[in-house]
Amino acid sequence: MDGPVAVTGAGGRLGRALLESLGGRAGPGIGWSRPGFDLDDPTSGERLLERDRPRVVIHAAAWTDVDGCARDPELAHKRNGAAVGALARACAARAASLVLISTNEVFDGQLRGRGYREDDAAAPINAYGASKLAGETAAREAFRAAGVGGVGDAVGAGDADGAGGAQGGAALWIIRTAWLFGPPGADFPARILAAANRLPPGALLPGVIDEVGSPTLSSDLADAIVSLLATAPPGIYHLVNGGMASRYAWAERVLARFRGGRPGLQAVSRSQFQRASEPPAWAVLDASLAASLGIHLRDWEAAFDAYAVGSGASEQ
Ligand SMILES: NC(=O)c1ccc[n+]([C@@H]2O[C@H](COP(=O)([O-])OP(=O)(O)OC[C@H]3O[C@@H](n4cnc5c(N)ncnc54)[C@H](OP(=O)(O)O)[C@@H]3O)[C@@H](O)[C@H]2O)c1
């Protein structure tokens, strides 16, 4: 099938990186954002599909305010669950493939010692994770009901029609990632630097020691998604930079790079941070399925160093 690749949430961290990656490698990318594409208007995707006739829609838009989702789980479900179902049905009806971006927060974070694999059981512990899992389920049901290629019950490399991207027909990919950083807006490094700048002289910055994840550079993820679409069968994939870090270790790296290691950090636990949403303690994803297909992301430290060279997250 011919046609462009459309990206929802085009102004967001991942959406913007995806449009850049697509630009050079996969033909034209079209950005869909508000007001034309609106998660609060379930028919907006249908209208844009009719207008632009993309062969693939990468759905990066979501209500990503995890604390907001905790305060209003119903709205979270509408935006991250039901709206995905509507988009998936519209895609399947027009034989357009869908790439749904999902999250480590579909897992409960109780695992230790290895990253979550694609076939580990999802069991979200907060409203954001539950709403994103509802989106995964709705997309799978839509593609299954339409009888076109998608993610089977046995997850992992897909069960659908034809490996090697969408050329075999409409298909569904679900890509889970974690702890994104990169422009625009206040990502974790920028927030750490802003907090460091507000601190009185001599004070220590709290760093959470018992929350561990896979920091992932949005442009690395975008490149990996574009490569995956060109080569891998439909299915569920975990895509993150290599390695893992606690929030403490990541903050330490940020401060070392931008502030000569000052201020120092004080190790605190998650329970000392009051917030509406409880994050999973273990947010590490295992990306070896994608790596086995040749899609390999560098370690997060290398990604962070590359980002730091040209970053706006300097001394703010
Ligand atoms: N950030 C992370 O650490 C992380 C981790 C795991 C998975 N993810 C997933 O990765 C994807 C991309 O995340 P991101 O970090 O790029 O998020 P982001 O920077 O917050 O961008 C989200 C995008 O969604 C759009 N959006 C929000 N509410 C909308 C609505 N009601 N209607 C239409 N568009 C709406 C936003 O549009 P505006 O620009 O108009 O606000 C924005 O472009 C999401 O699916 C997210 O769940 C993110």
Ligand as a Chemical Component Dictionary entry (heavy atoms), coordinates in Angstrom:
data_LIG
# 
_chem_comp.id                   LIG 
_chem_comp.type                 NON-POLYMER 
_chem_comp.pdbx_formal_charge   0 
_chem_comp.three_letter_code    LIG 
# 
loop_
_chem_comp_atom.comp_id 
_chem_comp_atom.atom_id 
_chem_comp_atom.alt_atom_id 
_chem_comp_atom.type_symbol 
_chem_comp_atom.charge 
_chem_comp_atom.model_Cartn_x 
_chem_comp_atom.model_Cartn_y 
_chem_comp_atom.model_Cartn_z 
_chem_comp_atom.pdbx_ordinal 
LIG N1  N1  N 0  7.521  10.234 28.306 1  
LIG C1  C1  C 0  7.798  9.034  28.775 2  
LIG O1  O1  O 0  8.634  8.866  29.674 3  
LIG C2  C2  C 0  7.102  7.824  28.204 4  
LIG C3  C3  C 0  7.423  6.570  28.706 5  
LIG C4  C4  C 0  6.793  5.447  28.174 6  
LIG C5  C5  C 0  5.854  5.590  27.158 7  
LIG N2  N2  N 1  5.535  6.824  26.714 8  
LIG C6  C6  C 0  4.536  6.925  25.631 9  
LIG O2  O2  O 0  5.190  7.481  24.520 10 
LIG C7  C7  C 0  4.271  8.278  23.766 11 
LIG C8  C8  C 0  4.889  9.636  23.512 12 
LIG O3  O3  O 0  5.153  10.256 24.764 13 
LIG P1  P1  P 0  5.878  11.662 24.835 14 
LIG O4  O4  O 0  6.881  11.602 25.914 15 
LIG O5  O5  O -1 6.260  12.115 23.468 16 
LIG O6  O6  O 0  4.667  12.543 25.373 17 
LIG P2  P2  P 0  4.450  14.115 25.295 18 
LIG O7  O7  O 0  5.715  14.841 25.028 19 
LIG O8  O8  O 0  3.631  14.443 26.496 20 
LIG O9  O9  O 0  3.548  14.256 23.999 21 
LIG C9  C9  C 0  2.247  13.759 23.997 22 
LIG C10 C10 C 0  1.540  14.279 22.776 23 
LIG O10 O10 O 0  0.169  13.899 22.890 24 
LIG C11 C11 C 0  -0.612 15.007 22.555 25 
LIG N3  N3  N 0  -1.873 15.029 23.277 26 
LIG C12 C12 C 0  -2.077 15.067 24.617 27 
LIG N4  N4  N 0  -3.394 15.122 24.881 28 
LIG C13 C13 C 0  -4.023 15.118 23.673 29 
LIG C14 C14 C 0  -5.382 15.178 23.288 30 
LIG N5  N5  N 0  -6.381 15.240 24.172 31 
LIG N6  N6  N 0  -5.659 15.153 21.954 32 
LIG C15 C15 C 0  -4.673 15.111 21.037 33 
LIG N7  N7  N 0  -3.361 15.063 21.347 34 
LIG C16 C16 C 0  -3.049 15.062 22.652 35 
LIG C17 C17 C 0  0.183  16.224 22.966 36 
LIG O11 O11 O 0  -0.271 17.295 22.195 37 
LIG P3  P3  P 0  0.048  18.823 22.575 38 
LIG O12 O12 O 0  1.461  19.015 22.065 39 
LIG O13 O13 O 0  -0.991 19.566 21.815 40 
LIG O14 O14 O 0  -0.086 18.925 24.069 41 
LIG C18 C18 C 0  1.600  15.801 22.643 42 
LIG O15 O15 O 0  1.928  16.123 21.323 43 
LIG C19 C19 C 0  2.978  8.309  24.579 44 
LIG O16 O16 O 0  2.101  7.355  24.039 45 
LIG C20 C20 C 0  3.390  7.877  25.961 46 
LIG O17 O17 O 0  2.346  7.229  26.629 47 
LIG C21 C21 C 0  6.147  7.950  27.192 48 
# 
loop_
_chem_comp_bond.comp_id 
_chem_comp_bond.atom_id_1 
_chem_comp_bond.atom_id_2 
_chem_comp_bond.value_order 
_chem_comp_bond.pdbx_ordinal 
LIG N1  C1  SING 1  
LIG C1  O1  DOUB 2  
LIG C1  C2  SING 3  
LIG C2  C3  SING 4  
LIG C2  C21 DOUB 5  
LIG C3  C4  DOUB 6  
LIG C4  C5  SING 7  
LIG C5  N2  DOUB 8  
LIG N2  C6  SING 9  
LIG N2  C21 SING 10 
LIG C6  O2  SING 11 
LIG C6  C20 SING 12 
LIG O2  C7  SING 13 
LIG C7  C8  SING 14 
LIG C7  C19 SING 15 
LIG C8  O3  SING 16 
LIG O3  P1  SING 17 
LIG P1  O4  DOUB 18 
LIG P1  O5  SING 19 
LIG P1  O6  SING 20 
LIG O6  P2  SING 21 
LIG P2  O7  DOUB 22 
LIG P2  O8  SING 23 
LIG P2  O9  SING 24 
LIG O9  C9  SING 25 
LIG C9  C10 SING 26 
LIG C10 O10 SING 27 
LIG C10 C18 SING 28 
LIG O10 C11 SING 29 
LIG C11 N3  SING 30 
LIG C11 C17 SING 31 
LIG N3  C12 SING 32 
LIG N3  C16 SING 33 
LIG C12 N4  DOUB 34 
LIG N4  C13 SING 35 
LIG C13 C14 SING 36 
LIG C13 C16 DOUB 37 
LIG C14 N5  SING 38 
LIG C14 N6  DOUB 39 
LIG N6  C15 SING 40 
LIG C15 N7  DOUB 41 
LIG N7  C16 SING 42 
LIG C17 O11 SING 43 
LIG C17 C18 SING 44 
LIG O11 P3  SING 45 
LIG P3  O12 DOUB 46 
LIG P3  O13 SING 47 
LIG P3  O14 SING 48 
LIG C18 O15 SING 49 
LIG C19 O16 SING 50 
LIG C19 C20 SING 51 
LIG C20 O17 SING 52 
# 
